[in-house]
């Protein structure tokens, strides 16, 4: 293969790889510091289908739902929004915990198709 053929092949290959979108990797357990010096403790299932929060010592399990946020979990009354280092918990549309933040989370590239 000629030098130009090698360069052309390299250019085509490089074009196929592309750059991914960097997103936060949410660990299974995260403590968020919220407005009013409150702490929102979130435990996510390993498969990401459920999350659990504790309110007044009572565990509330929420199922994953479609959302523009990185992750949303709900049971119809409560809604938990997780977007990287930010979180918010609502009940019937009223904010219970928020705005909430946590320290830097690890990042990973996610490739869009």
SULJO-V689839 format. One line per field, one symbol per residue. phi: phi as a letter, one per 20 degrees, with the letter a starting at -180 (. if undefined). psi: psi as a letter, one per 30 degrees, with the letter a starting at -180 (. if undefined). burial: + if it has 16 or more other ideal C-beta (glycine too) atoms within 10 Angstrom, else -. A space follows every 10 residues. Layout:
BEGIN
phi: ???
psi: ???
burial: ???
END
This chain:
BEGIN
phi: .fffffffff fffffffmde eecfeeffcc ddedgnlddd ecddfgemec cccddlmdfc ecefcfaffg bccbcodecd dccmedbbcd clndfecqfc ccfgdfdbec eee
psi: kleeeeeeee eeeeffelkl kklkjjlfkk kkklkghlkj kkkkkefgfl lklkjhgkkk kkkklklfle kkklgeekkk kkibgllkkl khgkkeklkk lllklllkkk kk.
burial: ---------- ---------- ---+-+---+ -+-+-----+ -+-+------ +++------+ -+-+----+- ++++---+++ ++++-+++++ -----+++-+ -+-------- ---
END
